[in-house]
Amino acid sequence: MIDIHSHILPGIDDGAKSLDEALEMLKISIDQGVTTQVLTPHIHIGRFNNTKQHIEQEFIKFQEQVDAANLPIKLLLGAELRIGPEIMQLITTDNVPWLGNINNQRTFLLEFPRTEVPFGSDNLVRWLLSKDCLPIIVHPERNSTFLHNRDKLQTFIDLGCPLQVTASSITGKFGAEVQQMVEELLIEDQVSAIASDCHNLKGRAPDLLAGVKQAKTLIGEKQGQNLVSIIPKELISNNSFL
């Protein structure tokens, strides 16, 4: 399996706090069948002021530790960007760790706030697309505006944005409403990837396998597997660390 969204890179955001925790999270992912783990720390101006250069430096150091521990997993680097006008500056200054490049479009993870869809978000996405940037909207089922007004989400689907849902949403960890929405998105074939979005060893531990198993009961073995293999592989095509 390919997990395109995680906060395992230690000490850089609200994910793993230590090297030991990060390595243990990777071991859990490996045991579940993850063969490629993308590390996607937050870039959220004002909260996590990470830069591309800093993230890449931390990734290289962590890769050395993973190699020393002989963990059999491929690591790639990306980032989770919080939506806002700051993204335009990050892109024009080439300060985005791209997830991949598919059909001449650079891919990255785009996060909305928990409750709202900021005014003008659709126009920002249109600008991104005009710059050959393809935002993958992460965990839309956990945004309360999308949850209660599906037309708002459909706007971004119609623009061509892939959706990535969280494994633990499928298993019910975020509540019945979220679970119902993610089930509907899966059944309607509007999901491009399932990812763990893991943050730690307790409440947000790696759990991709459980989510995929549940998804397969809804949409079948092949389609469920595609959401952690075929489609994610396309989205990470030409990653800088491949």
N, C-alpha and C positions, 0 to 999 in steps of 0.2 A: 504494500500500500504506500501511497504518497500522501503525506500530511502537509498541506501548504500553509498552515497557520498555527503558530505556536509561540510561546513566550518562555523558551527554554534558555536562551542566551542569558547567562547570569549577571545580575547586578546592574542591569541597564534600564529596566522599567519596573512594572509591577508583577513581573514573572519571577523566575527562579532567583533566589537571593544569594545563593552560593554555588560554587563549582560542584560541590558534592550533591546538592539538590538537583542541579542541572544534569549531571551524569546519571543520577538515579532515574530522573524523568526519561532520559534517553533509553535506559535499560528497559523501562516499562513499555515504551513505544516499540522497541525491538521485539519484546516478548509478544506483543500483540500483532506483529507482522508488518510493522512499518519499515520499509527499506530505504526511503528517502524522506528526510525530515527537513522541512524548510523552517528556518529561524526568522521570525518576523517581529522584531521589537517595535514598540510604538514610536512613531514620530508625531508628537502632539505638542505643538508650540504652546509654551506657557506651563506645561505639565511635564512632558518628557522631551526636552530640547535636544534630542539626539540628532547627530549629523551623519551623513553618509560615510564620511571619513572615519568617524569614531566607531560607528557600527561595524564597518569593515575591519578595523583594527581589533575590536573585541572578538569578532568572528574568527579571525585568523588565530588569535591566542587560544580560543576555545577549541578550534579544530585540532590544534597541537595536543591539547589535553585529551581529547577524544581518541586521537590516534595512539597516544601513550597508554590509554586504557584498553586498547584493542577492541573497541566497540564496533560491531559490523553494521554500520549504517552510513548512508551517504548524507552529508549535510550540505544544504544550500542556504543562501541568504536572500532575504527580502525585507519588507517593512510593512507595518500597518499604519497608514496615514489617516489622521483625523480630518474630516472634511472641513474646509475653510479656505478663505482667500490666500492663506499662506502657501497653499499647494502650488499656486501659480508661480510664486517666487522659487520654490524648491525645484520645480521643473525647468524653469528658464535658466537656473544656475547649475543644472545637472547635479542636484543633491538628493536624488531619489535612488535607493537601492532597488532596482527593478526586479520584479519576480521573474519575468521572462520577456520574450519578444515573439509574438505569433502574428503571422500575416502582416508584418511591418508595423504592428502595434505593440508598444511596450506595456506590460501588464504590472499591476500593483494592487495591493489590498486597500480598500477604501472603507473607513469606518464612519458611521453616523453616531451622533449622541444617542443615549439610551431612550430619550423621550421624544425628541423633536427631529424634524427635517428642516434644517435652516433655510430661510427664504433665499431663493436664487440657486439652490443646489442643482436643479436641473440645468440651469444655464452654465454653471461651473462644469458639469459633466459634459455638456456640449462643447465647451472650450477645450476640455481635456481630449475629447475625441478628435477635435480639429487639429490637435497637436500630436495625433497618432499615439495617444495614451489611452489604454483600455482599463478602466477601474473595475475591479472585482468587488462587488458589494458584500461585505462580511456580515454574518449573523443578522440579516434583515428581520428575522423572526423575533429578535430580542429588542427591536426598536418599537416603542409603544405606538407611534404614529403609523408605521407600516402595519402593525398588528391590528389596529382598529380601522385603518383606512387603506385597503389593499390597492386602491387606485393610485395612491401616492407611490407605492412600490412599482406598480405596473408602468408608470412613466419611465422609470430607469430601465426596466426590462425591455420596453419598447425601443429605448435608445441603444440597446445592444449590450448592456452591462451583464456579465455573468454574475450569478449569485453563489455564495459559499455559505452553507449553513453549519451550525455547530452540532457535533455528535451528541453532546449531552442534552441538546434541545429535543432531539429525536427520542431520547430515552426518558424524557419528562423532568429532568433536573430543574428546568426553569419554569415549571408549572404547566397546567393543563392547556391554557390558552396558547402559549408558545408552542407546545407540542402539537396542538391541532393545526396551527398555521404551518408549521414545518412539514407536517404530514401532507397537507394540501399542496404545498409547493412541490413536494416530491412527486405526488400522484399526478400533478399537472405538468410534470416534466419541465419545471422552471429552475431546477437546481443544477449547477455545473460541478460543484464539489462539496464533499463533506470533509470537515477538518476538525481537529480536536480543540483548537484555541486553548490549549492547556497552559496553566500558569504556575502550578505548584504540585506538591505531593498530597495535598489534603482535599480541599473542596473542588479544585480544578485540575486534578491529575489527568495525565494522558488517558483517553478513553475512546479512541477512534473505533476500535473493534466493536464495542458494544453498540455504538451508534450505527455502524454499517450493518451489523446483524439485524437491527431493528428496521432499518431502511429496506433491507432485502425482503422482509415480510410484507412490505407495502408495495414495492415496485419490482420485485423479482431479483434473482441472483445476479444476472448479467448486468442489468441496469444499475443495481446498487454497487456492484464492483467497479463499473465504469466511473463512478463518482469519486473513487479513490485510486484510480489507475489511468485509464485512457485520457479522460478530460483534464485532470490535473497535470498529466505529463505534457499535454499541449500548452497549458497555461504557463508552465515553467520552461518552455523551450528557450534555448539560448541564454539561460541564466549565466551570469558572469562567472559563477563558481562551478559550472558543469565541467 
